[in-house]
């Protein structure tokens, strides 16, 4: 078992899910609710995110290998480009106001908080790559660990937000996306080098 690659994949998925970036929205949709409702909202977000990643990763792996005949190097290059684009867009964009009148907290915890704000295309692509690199049970464990970290972050969102504030949460989110951009570049270069190695 390669613990280094497991840790790297766990950190990579954490960087793209970026739970800290979801704190302001989570606090907004739960601000007038009790602790029990916030608990259920955090649980809904974490479970929805995990389910999406697991389902798409398992199905994606079968489709890629059996139907499309796409190799790991193809996925590394394409996935790296997608992650790099998401990182750059997320770094430079200015988030707008979210309108969610008349929608329950549970629904908002699933959509749009779990998907697509936290678990979006970048997370799904990253999960594809992890399932290609790791045995399925290790990949599932990595997703479970990140879901638990997401749940814990949302459960502690109040204290965390009081400490770092709105500006701090935004700065942290941007730093995580810069880290993700660096990881994306590594994916791209690794795939390209592997192709030249075959040539």
HELIX and SHEET records of a PDB file:
HELIX    1   1 UNK A    3  UNK A   17  1                                  15    
HELIX    2   2 UNK A   19  UNK A   22  5                                   4    
HELIX    3   3 UNK A   23  UNK A   30  1                                   8    
HELIX    4   4 UNK A   35  UNK A   62  1                                  28    
HELIX    5   5 UNK A   63  UNK A   68  3                                   6    
HELIX    6   6 UNK A   72  UNK A   92  1                                  21    
HELIX    7   7 UNK A  105  UNK A  108  1                                   4    
HELIX    8   8 UNK A  109  UNK A  118  3                                  10    
HELIX    9   9 UNK A  121  UNK A  133  1                                  13    
HELIX   10  10 UNK A  136  UNK A  155  1                                  20    
HELIX   11  11 UNK A  157  UNK A  198  1                                  42    
END                                                                             
